[in-house]
Amino acid sequence: MMLSTIVAKIRRKVRAYLDRRRDKALVANLGKPLFTPEEIDLVVSQNRAALSLIPNWINDQVYERSIFNYGLPRGLKHFINEPISRETTYTDALCHLQSKIKAPIRYLELGVSVGKNFFQMANFLKTASLTGFDIEEINPILESQFTEKTVIARWPTMASSMKKGDSSMTEYKFAANKVSYLSGDIFDETSWARLAGMKFNVIFSDAFHSPDALRFEHGMIKRYDLLDRDNFIILWDDLGGEMTPAFLDIHVQMESDFGLTSRNLAVNRYRGWVGQHEPEHLVGMIYKLPG
């Protein structure tokens, strides 16, 4: 038997083994409760109050000039300013679960879009560091909530990107929080390199919704050692289809990298930006928390 045939056979067996591990992990953790309605009640109240502070989330001209409509589908745009119910959103879940991390929160959001999630996190967290990363320039309405704007750096965007202008890193203040906004292509490693030296303990992935994007993000987080090794929460939005296997592949890799097990994984359905005005989102979470 040729060596290449032997190698191919071994690879198929390894792939089948990993597929079985993924499937077992998914079934065991689908719908795993992470908190009770009573535990999250105050979080929901605070987040709904924060949303009410901004009556209009996106200017029509800014929306039309953007690259990807700030991640806001035209079919949902008319809901963006509508009040949402008290059903749990993924933002509520993140705000509640981050409290289990006893260290100061260092938050990274991949795919800020108009900024509804990012603003709620900035409003909820105290003395935290928050970094947003999006291909779009910061939504001017979101930016208007921040103070002490300082452009830290600009650099050429990769030639193949749909973003034709320079990428940039800008810093702001929001109450006692430090806010940074990286305007760059999620597939541009030059932009990821700007995050080198940072250590995040809460990450929300909601940028380019494809398996390749999830795997690329994970590769960059690993290459630039961006994840706190002691305690962390990572939440991926909009799983389903080929996104779910990519998420589970990442979990398998992180098991060995961080000493995790299937108990460190959860898959749930929560509401998103526009709450009850669209179906629930399937979200996946990998976490390492004290206790």
Salt bridges, closest charged atoms under 4 A:
ASP19 OD1 - ARG15 NE 3.38
ASP19 OD1 - ARG22 NH2 2.98
ASP41 OD1 - ARG86 NH2 2.81
ASP60 OD1 - LYS77 NZ 2.67
GLU64 OE1 - ARG74 NH2 2.91
GLU87 OE1 - ARG271 NE 3.13
ASP92 OD2 - ARG48 NH2 2.85
GLU137 OE2 - LYS163 NZ 2.85
GLU143 OE2 - LYS149 NZ 3.12
GLU171 OE2 - LYS178 NZ 3.63
GLU189 OE2 - ARG223 NH1 2.84
ASP206 OD1 - HIS209 NE2 3.09
ASP225 OD2 - LYS199 NZ 2.70
ASP228 OD2 - ARG106 NH2 2.63
ASP237 OD1 - HIS281 ND1 2.93
ASP238 OD2 - HIS209 NE2 3.36
ASP238 OD1 - HIS281 ND1 3.04
ASP249 OD1 - ARG15 NH2 3.16
ASP249 OD1 - ARG22 NH1 2.94
ASP249 OD2 - ARG215 NH2 2.88
GLU255 OE1 - ARG21 NH2 1.86
GLU255 OE2 - HIS251 ND1 3.94
ASP257 OD2 - LYS222 NZ 3.10
GLU278 OE2 - HIS281 NE2 2.70
